[in-house]
Amino acid sequence: MFPRLKTAHYHKIIVPALVGCIALSWLLASWQPMLALPLMIAIAVFLAYMLVLCNLEPAYMKVIAFLLPFSAPLPFLEGSMVRVPTEPMIGLALIMLPLYLLKERNSPNKPLWKDIFFVLPLLALYVLTSFFSEMLVVSLKFSFVNIAYVLVFYVLLLHLFRKHTRLFSDMLKLYGMGFLLVFFWSLYQYWQYDWNPVVMRGIFHPFYNDHTIFGAAAALLAVPAFGTVMRRNTNHGFLLNGVVGMFFVLAVFYSTSRGAMLSLLFAAFVALILWLKPRPLILGAGLALLLLTGYVLYPGIRDRIEETEVLSYDEGAGVMDRTRSVANISTDVSNVERLNRWVSAWRMFQERPLTGFGPGTYQFVYISYQEERLMNRLTVTDPWNPPEGSGGTAHSEYLLLLSETGILGLMAFLLLMGRWSWIALRRWRDHPQRNGMAIALVALSTYFFHALVNNFLTTDKLAFLFWGTAAWLVAMYHRESAKARVSWGVGESELKGEGKKIRKMKNEE
């Protein structure tokens, strides 16, 4: 089915065949318009086959990574939107997945399938809970998009990372390049509005829907960039990656996303634990002491929260003021509305604890579950006409899963988070790839925290960063060889040192 073909000759086959297929399809569609959709699908399948045949999967995924920051929404069927060019390209990558697995069926992938098994409950629950949905068509569309993201950015990339150890490093760099170009574009937009902070929410359009999505992406990108800085042995590499890392951190604060800023602090705490590598008993005692301290200080903290009057949208507010405004739940409309969404999600979960209301339905269903005393100028009463500056869904990945897929959906997601944390911690002292795995976990931790106050995994830009980083972590865990080069995470020289240590231990045995 997949004959041997030199990659250098791919253009001699793909280009003429694709041009011929498109020309023939255009003629047939002009003759019979009903054939347009089937012909498009046939061309997509043919193109996917040729990409797999010519071993162009890594190159294709790199193109997607570079284009992701530039994807913009365009109207599609029945009022829905599609982000071009990346979502159609992700659809093509989805077709490539079974073809690639068929081509690699004789490869030793058994360890990878063990970790893929952990994602199956989440995918299954997306489908099952759709049939209990208040809006079946909406849930099926939503589930298809999310399942596609997981299959492409986790399952497909996990298999590609097994053979192409530098692929994720290259993809991150390409995504980062595109991200920085959008960053500079937003600076131009900001300048056009005389640096008025009121327009911050919209200066990333049409590429990033919201400043908080931009901030979340910047926070996750900052970790592997600085991880490389810590492991580079050359001044050139240290300086270059340090500058890139500083740009990402600057982008976090520039976005004014409080969740992104706090996620960096949380990631620094996780990094400190991974660096110190305390024994489980000491770590448990430390966390217990931290919880006890929080419990004792809670009355004072509660009083301070009630007294906080700083507003997140105050034009004169600085970084510290915006961060402190997280505690203002009395006069800060943004915080009050977020509480309103959380209360609504919790009430929806209480009504349907097992199945939820169906994937993708929260924004249509939650309106009748709102708390009257929390309603404000940002409160949505008509999902088709939200107030200016409002919109979004549950503002929490965890509560969104609870309300839409029930307790089982949340447990399936937490199972994945637990699995990734476990494999990063299980051999944090002796695994050849332990430094890269630690950096991957710290990067993921930025979104573990940010997911408390926002939900972005339904967007292609964050889906790639989140699921791709998870696939990178799992691939490194199953890569016992210390010869693999890892950039934006672990220096090559260190890995060579680890390889020498392992060979020395084997010789002594």
N, C-alpha and C positions, 0 to 999 in steps of 0.2 A: 504493500500500500504506500510506503514511503521509500522510494528508491533513493540510492545515494546520489547526491548532487552537490557539486562544488558551489559554495556560496558566491564565488566571484562571477558565476554564470547566471545568477538568479534573474538579472534584468533582461536577459535574452529570452526568458520564458514568461516572467510575470507581466512585463509591460505590454508586449504584443497581445498576450492572451487577455489581459484586463481590458485593453482598448477594444479588442474584438468583441468581448462579452458585452461591454457597455454599448457599443454601436448596435449590436444585434438586439439587445434589450430595448434600446430606444426605438428601434424600428417596430418591434413587436408591441411595445406599450403604446406607440402612436396608432397602431392598427387596432389594438384591443386594450383600452385603459385599465380594465380589470386585472390585467396581467402585471401591472407595474409593481405591486407589493411582492408577489411571489418571485418576480425577476430580481428585485433588490435583494431579497433573502438569498436567492441562488448565487448572485454575484458575491455577497458577503461570505457565504460558505466557501466558494471557490477561492476567494482572496485569502481567507484564513488558512485553507489547505496549502496554498502556495507559500505563505509565510512560514508555516511549520515545516514544509518540505525543504525550504531553503535555509532553515535554521536561523530565521530572522526574528525569533521571539524576543530575545534581549534588546535588539535594536528598536523593535516596535514599542516595547514598554518604555524605553528611554524617551522616545518621541512623545508618548503620552505624558510622562513625567514633566517634560519641559513645557508642554502645552497646557497642563492643568491650571497654572495660575492665570492663564489668559482665557479660560473658558467663560462664555457669556450666555445668558439665557435667550432663547428665541421661541416664539409661539409655535406650538405643535398641534396635535389633534385635540379637538373638543376643549379648548381653553387651557390645556396643559402646556408645560414648558419643557424644553430640552436644552441642555447646555452643550454648545458646539464650540470646538469640534470634538471634545473629549468623550462625551457620553456615547455617541455613535462608535467611536474608536474602542471604548470599553465594551460595547456590545460585540464588536468584532473579536476582541480579546476573549470574550466569553465563549465564542464559537471555537476559538483556537484551543481552549483548555482541554476538551475531550480528545481533540486530534493530537495534542502534545502528549497527553497521558497514554494514548494508544501508541504513539511513536516510541515512548520511553517505557513501554510495558515490561521490558526485560531488565530495566535498571533496578538497583537495590534501593527501593523507596519505602520499605516496610517501616522503618522508624518514623518517617514523615507522616505516614497514614495514622499512626498512633495519635499524633497531635492534631491531625485533621479531624479525628473522631470527636475531639472536644468541642469543635465548632458546630457539629451536626445538630445537637439539641436546639441551638439558637435558630438555625436555618429551618428546622422542622417546625418550631413554634411560630415562626413567621407565617408559614403556610397554614398550619392548623388553626391558629387564632383568626386567620382571615375569614374562615367559614362561619365564625361566630360574630362577624363584624356587623356594625350598624350600616356600613356602606361597603358592600362587597367589592365593587369595582375599584374603589379608592384603595382598599386594603391590598388587593391583588397587585395593583400597580406599585404601591409603596413597597410591598414585600419583594417583588421582582427586582426593583432597583437596588434594594439593600442586599439581597442575596447575590446579585451580580457583582456588587462591590466586594463582598466577602470572597466570592469564588475567584475573582480576578486578582485583587490586591493581597489576598492571603493565600489561597490554595495554589493558584498559578505561580505567583512569585515565590512561594515556599519551595516549589519544585525547581524553579529556575535558579534560585539562590544556591541550591545544592551543587549545581554544575558551574555556575558563574559567580564566584565568591565576591567579586567586586561590583556586581550589578547594582546592588542597592546603594552603594557608595556613589556610583555614577548617577543613578536616578535622583538621589538627594541633591547632588550638586546641580543637576539640570533643573530640578524643581526650584532650588534656591536661587539660581540665576533668574528664572522667570519671576520668582517672588520679589527679588530686589528690583527688577524692572517695574513691577506694579507699585512697589514702594516709592520709587522715584516719580512715577506717574501721579500717585496720590499727592506727593509733595507739590507738584505743579498745580494740581487741582486746588490744593489748600491755599497756595499762593494766589490763585485766581480769585479766591474769596477773602483775601486780605487776612489770612490766618485766623479766621473766625471759628472758634471751637464748636459752634452750633452745627456746622456742616460736616463735622468729623464722621458722622454716621454714613454719609453718602459719598465721600471722596474716593472710595475704593470701587465704586460702580464703574462699569458693569461687571468687573471681574470678581470682586468679593462683595456679597450682598450686604455685609455688615462689618463694622469695625471690630466686633468681637471675634468673628471668624478669622479675620486677618491677624488679630492678636494671638489667638490660639495656635494658628499655624506657625507664627514667629517663635512662640515659646517652645514648641516641640523641635523646631529646626535649630534653635540655639544650643540645645543639649549636645547633639552629635558634633556640632561645630566646635564647641569648647572641649568636648571629649578628645577630639583630635589634637587640639592645642596642648593638652596635658600629656600627650604621648609622642609628640613630634620631637625628634632629636636635632633637627636642623633649624637654624635661625630663620631661614626663608619660610619653611613650613609653619613654624611657630607664629611668625608675624602675619602671614597671609590668613591662616585659619583664625587667629585671634581677631583680626580686623573683621572677617566675615561674621564671627560669633558676636562681636560688639554691634554690628549692624542689625542682627536679629534681635538682640536685647533692646537696642534702641527702638526697633520696630514695635516691640511689645509695649514700651512706655508711650511711644508715639500714638499707638492705637487707642490709648486711654481705657483699654479693657481691664477692669479691676480683677476679673476672673483670671485673665492671662498673667497679670502681675503676681497675684497670689500663688498661681500654679508654679511660677519660677521659684518662689520661696519653698513651696512644698517639695519641688524637685531637688532643691539644695539640701533639704533635710534628708530625703531618701538617699542622695549621693553621699552624705556624711555617714549614714549608717553603713552603706556598702563599702565605703573607704575604711571605716574603723573595723568592720567585720566582727562585731561583738558576738560572744557566745549566746546561744538561744536563751539561756537562763537570764543572762545580764540584759539582753534586749527586752525580754518579757517583763523583767522587773522595772526597767526604765520606762516602758510604755505604761505599765500599771501605775508607776509613780506620777507620770505625766497626767493620766486620767484622774488620779486622786487629787492632784494639785488643781486641776480644772474644776473638779467638783467642789473643793473647798472655796475656791475663789469665785465660783459662779455668781453668788449674790452681788458682789461688787462689780463683776463684769456686766451683769444684767442692768445694774443702775447706770453704769457708764454708757451702755447701749441706749438706754432710754433717754439719756441726756444729750446724745450726739445729735447735732443739728447741721452738720456739714452735708452739702448737696453735691451729688456726683456730676450734675450738669451745670454747676456754677461756673461762669466764664472765667472767674479769677482763681478757681481751684487748682492747686498744684498736684503733683503726684501723690504726696502724702495725704493731702486732703481727700483726693479721689479714693484712695485706699481706705481711709478712715470712714468714708461715707457708706461703706458696706454695712456698717453697724446702724445706720440711720433707717429705722423701719417705721418712723412716724411721719416725717415730712418729705422724704425722698421718694418721689412718685415712682421712679424706676424700681426701687426696692419693694415698695408696697405692691406694685403690679406683679413683681416676681413672686411674692408671697401669695398673692391671689391665684396665680397659675399653679403653685405648689399645692395649695389647699384644694383647688379644683381637681388636680390629678389624684390626690389622696382620696377624695370623695368618690371619684370614678372607680378607683381600685376597690374601695370598700363595697361598692355596689356589685362589681364583677371581679372578685379576687382571683379567679382561676383563668378565665379566658380574656379578660379585658374587653375593650370596646372595638378592638381590631386595629391592626397596624395602619398608621397614617390618618386616623380619625380624630385624634385629640383636638385639633384646631377647629373642627366642626361641632364636636359634641360638648366640649367643656363649658361652653357659655352658660348653660343652665345650672352648672355646679359651682358657680362663682360665689364667693363670700361677699354679701352686700356691703358690709362695713369696710371691705378692702377695695371696693370699686373706686376708680379714679378716672382722670382724663385720658389715661392710656388704655382703659378697659375696653375690650372688644365686645360689642353686642351683635354685630353682623360680621361673620367671617369673610364676607366678600367685600366689605368696606371698613377696614380697620382704621382707627384714628391715625393721624400723621405721627410718625415716630414709634408706632406700635407694631404688632404682628408677632410672628414666631409661634412657638408651641408651648411646651411645658417648662422651658428654661431649665431642664434637668434631664440628662440622659437616663438616669435611674428611675425617676418618677414617670417619665414618658413610657418606659418599658412597662412599669407597673400598671399604668392606666390603659395601655393599648394591648399588651400581651399577658397581663396578669403576673402573679408571683412566679410562675414557672419561667416566663421570659426573662425576668430580672435575675433569677437564679442561674439561668443558662449563661447570661452575660458575666455574672460574678464568677462562675465556674471558669470561664476563659481567663479572666483577670487573675484568679488564683493560680491557675496552671502556669501562666507566664511568669508570675512572681516566684512560684516554686522552682521552676527550672533555672531561673536566674540565681536563686539563693541556694539551691541544693548543693552546688559544687562551686561556690564562690571563692574557695581557697585553692582548688587544684585544677579546675577546668582550663584547658589551653586557651579558650576564647572568653575567659571570665571577664576580662576588662571590656570587651565589646558587648558582652551580654549585660553587664552592669550599666553601660551607657544606654543601651536599648531600653532597659527597664526604667531608668531615670527619665528618658524621653517619653515613654509611655505614661509615666506617673504625672507628667504635666496635664495630660488629658484625663487621667483617672480623677484628678482633683477638679479640673475645669468642668468635667461632666456633672459635677454637683450643681452647677449654676447655669449651664447651657447645654444644648444638644446640637451637634454638628455632623454626626456620622451619616446623615442623609445627604450630605454634600460631597461631591467627588473630590474636592480639594483636601478636606480633612480625612475622608475615608482612605485615601491613598496613604497619607502620613501615618494614620493610626494602624490600619491593618498591615501596611507594608513594614512598619517598624516591628510589629509583632511577628511577622513572617521572618524578618531578619534575625530576631532574637531566637526563634525556634530553630532556624537553619544553623545558627552558630552553635546551639546546644548539641545538635546532632553532627556537628563537624568536629570530630576529635583530632583531626590533623592540625598541627601547629604551623603548617606550611602556608595555610591560606592567608592571603593578604586582606586586611580590612582597613579601609580608609574611613575618615570621618568617624572614627571609633577607636581603633587600636593601631599603633605604629607597626610597620613591617619588622623593624629591628627587634621590637620586643617579642614578637611572635617567633622570630628565629631563636631568640634566647630561650623561650619556653620549649621550643623543639629540642634544643641541645640538652636542657635539663631532663626532658623525658627520655631521650636516648641514653643519657648517662645513667638514669635510674634503671633502665632495662638492662644495660651492660653489667651493672652491679649485681642485679638479680641473677 
